[in-house]
């Protein structure tokens, strides 16, 4: 798969996966780039994405995230409140950064301008977070025991890995993933708007 259309699809999909959880998409993309597999190979300023020290750093951050969640009792996923927990906030920021560098790295590898990938990567990651955050936060409030709430992080990591793997195999799936996320976000907001309008009518 060659051409800017396909590379943008790959970048969008990887960035959206990072919006769910950044660690495993970074590891997968780096491993594929290191092996020069599936047409992924980070070069130039983004060569670090496939270097051993970087992949080890991502593994350490992933392990630290789980350690803080399990041993420190910190919430690594959205809690459903108005303000995210510190560890969840850190994951949000990492998701933006990871989405930006992966998208930019994909474009740079194929000789295209890399800076639009930074903007597109942040936007795609933020879109995924806007969809997944309320869903996970709502699930946390409904689950009674801590073990079940902590398992939500595993589900997010799994979903991010599956999405990253699929778009790495078929680049245009990135467009479909972003379109589906946008549809879910608009649908949820339209439902919330209709519910709010109904409450206003009842309150008169």
N, C-alpha and C positions, 0 to 999 in steps of 0.2 A: 504494500500500500504506500503509494508515493503521492506527493502533492500537498500543498498548503491546506486544502480542505481536510485531508486525513490527519495531518499533524495537529491542526486545531482541535479536531475531535479527540485525539489522544490527550492533548493537554487539558481540555475541558473535563474529560472523564477522570483523569488522575487528580486534578484539583478538587473536583467534587468528592472523590473518595477521601482526600485529605480533610475535607470539611467534616466528614463523619468521624474519623479519627486519623491522625496524620502518620502514625508510626509504621504500620505495615505497608501502606502504599509507598512510603519512602524506601523501605527495605526492598520491596519487590522491584520498584523502578531502578533502584541502585544495582540490585543483583542482575537484572536484565541488561542494564547498561554495561556492567562489568564484563558480562559474557557476550555483549554485542548481539543479543538475542531479540527476535521479533522486531527488528529494525530500530531498537532503542540503544542509543549510544550518546552519552553526554560528553561534550568536548568544550575546549576553551575555558572560559570562566566558570562553567558549570561542571567541569570534570570531577570536582570534589564529590558530586552526588553519587559516584560509583566507586569511590576509593574506600579502602578498608577502614581507615580511621573514622570516616564519616558514618559508615554503616554500624560500626561498633558504638559510636556515640548515640545513634538512634536506638540501638538495642538497650543501652544503659538507661536512656530516658524512658523507654517503654517499661523496663523492669522497675525503675524508680516510681513511675506512675502507679503501677500495681502495688508496690510496697507501701506507698503513702495511702492508697485506698484501703488495703487490707489491714496493714499494721497500724497506720495512723488514723484510720477511720474517716478519711477525707473523701468527699464525693468527687469522683472523676468525671461524672456526667451531669448534665443539667438537672437541677433539683425541682424545677417547677416554680421556684420563687422569682421575684422580680430581679434579684441580683444573683448571678452565678457564684457558686463556691469558688475559692481561690484555685484549686486544682483544675476544676472545669474551665475556669477563665483562662488558665495557662494553656489548656488543650485547644481552646478556641483560637488563641493567638498563634499557637504552633500550626494549627490547621491553615490559617491564612498564609503564614510564611511558607509552609511546605507546598501549598497549592501554587503560590506565586513562583517559587524557584523551579518546581517541576514543569509547569507550563512554559516558563521562560526558557528552561533548559531544552525542552523539546523543540521549540522554535529555533533556538540558537544552533542546535545540532544540524539543522537542515539549511542553514545559511539565511534564515529569515531574521528580521528585527526581533530582539528578545523582549524589549520593554512592554509591548502589548500583552505578552504572556503574564507579566507581573499583575497588571490590572485585571486581566481575564481570570487569572488564577485566584486572586482574592475574591472576585465576584462569585465565581463558581463555588468556592469553599464556603463563603458566607451564605449562599443560597442553600447549600446542603445543611448547614447549621440551622438556618431558619426553619427548615422542614423537620429535621431530626430532633432539634432541641425541645420543642414543646411535646413531641411524642414521647421522648425519653423522660422528660420531666413529669409528664402526666402518669407514666407508668411507675415512676419512683414513688409518687404519692399514693398509688393504689396497692403497691406491694407491701405486705406486712412485715416480712423479715429481712434482715440485713443481707443475708446470702443471696437472696433473689435480686435485691437492688444492685449488689456488686456484680452480678452476672450480666447486667445490662451493658457493662463495659466490654465484656467478652463478645456480646452480640454486635456491638458497634464496630469493634475491631474486625470481626468476621465479615460484616457487611462491607466495610471499607476495603478489605482484602479482595473479596469477591468482585466488587465493582472495578477495582484497579486491574485485576487479572482479566476481566472480560474486555475492558477497553484496550488493554495491551494486545489482546488477541485480535479484536475487531475495532479499529480506531473509531469509525463513525458511531459506535455505541455511545461515545461520549456525548454526542448531540442528543441522543434519545434520553440519556440519563438526566441531562440538564433540563430538557423539555419536560420530563416527567416530574422532576422536582419543582419546576416552576408551576406546573399544573396543580400539584398538591398544595403548594403555598397559596395560590390564588383561590383554590376551592375552599381551603380552610378559612381564609380571610372573608370570602363571600358568605360562608356559613356564620362566621362570627358577626359580620355586619347585619345579616338577617335576624340573628338572635337578638342583637342589641336593639334593632329597630322594633322588634316584637315586644321587648321589655318596655321600651319607651311608650308604645301604644297602650300597653296594659297599665302603665303608671299614670296615664292621663285621667 
